[in-house]
Amino acid sequence: MINYNNKYFRPVSNTENGETSAETIFKYQQTGNILTSAYAGGRIIYGHLIGLADENGQIEMRYHQVNDKGELMTGICNSRPEQLANGKIRLYETWKWTSGDQSEGKSIIEEIDFSKIDRAEIS
């Protein structure tokens, strides 16, 4: 199983109907196969996700977030991991809003080195 604990991720692509962007930073925590993450940045004032990882590192999750319009948005997401040559993790995500227009989208997020994050981005 892939260990996501204490790893930071940032989106590298998202479909137009998504709200995360390169300014959004996720901090993943993992206990057993249970994942959680707090995230913020860009259009996201604050968000949280909870999910289950399987033996291959694939994640089934639910998320909720407050955007810069003050709206509470919710959705579901499935993520498929890829281990990159540099040892970092890339997640290919397929998601669907369960609020708002209930549209679907795809995004890719990649693990980033915490030491290279501007601390102002995560405060």
N, C-alpha and C positions, 0 to 999 in steps of 0.2 A: 504494500500500500504506500502511496506517496504521502510524505509528511508535509502538511501545509502549515504546521504550527509556527507562529511568529514570522510568517512570510508576508511581505508587502507586495501589492500588485497595482498596476496602473493600466487603464485601457489604451490600446494602440489603434483600435478601430471600433466603430459602432454604427449601426444603421441610424438613419435620420430621426426616427421616432424614439430613439433612446435618449436618456438624460445624462449618462456618464460620458466623460471626456478625458483627455490626457491630464486634466487638472484634478481628477478624482483619484484618491488614494484609498486602497482597501488594506486593512490589516487583518489577516486570517489567524484564527486560533483553532486548535484541534485537540479534542480529547477522545481517544478511541477513533470511532468513525464519524463523530459529530463535529461539524465545522460551524464556526460563527465568524462574523466579520462586522466591524464597524467601518463606515466609510463616509467621506465627505470630499467636497471640492468641486469647482466648476458650478454647474447648476444644482448640485446636491448640497443642501444645508446639512443634513444628517441622514444616514441610512444604516440599516442593519440587515444582515441575512443570517439564516440558519439552514444547514443542509446536512446531508448524509453522503459520505464518500464510500464507494465500494472498493473491492480488493484491487481494482485497476486504477483507482484514483478518480474515477468519474464521480461527479457531484450532482445530486438532485437537491435543489434548494428553493426556498421561498424568501422573498425580500420585501421590505417596506422602506420608504424614504420620504422625506419632506424636501420638495424642490424649492427653487428660488421664487416661485409664485405663491409659496405657502400652501401648496397642495400636498396631501398625503397620497402617495402612489404605492401600489402593491403589485407583485408579480411572481412568476415562477420561472426557474431557469435550470437548464441542464448544461453541465460543463464537461468537456472532454479534454484531458491533459495531454501535453506533449513535453517531453524532456528535451530541452535544447542542448546543443553541443557545449555551451558554456556552463551547463549544469542547472540553469534556471528553468522555471516552469512556465509554459504558455498554456492558457486555457481558451478553448474554442467554445463559445457560449451560444446557445439557442434559447431565447426567452420569450415570454408573453406577458403583457400587462393583464392583471386581473381587476384593474380599475381603469378609469378613463375610457379610451377608445378600444381597449382590449386587443390592440394590434400586437404583432409579433416582430421579432428582430433577431439579429445576430451581432455578436461582438467578440472581440479578442482582447484578453488581458494578459500581461506578462509580469512575471516577478521582477522586482527592482531591488537594488541594493539600498537598504535603509540608510547607510552612512552617506549616501549621495542625495538624500532627500533634504530639501530646504525645510528646516523645522517649522517655518511659518506656514508651510503647506498643510501640516497635519495638526496645527493647534486649533 
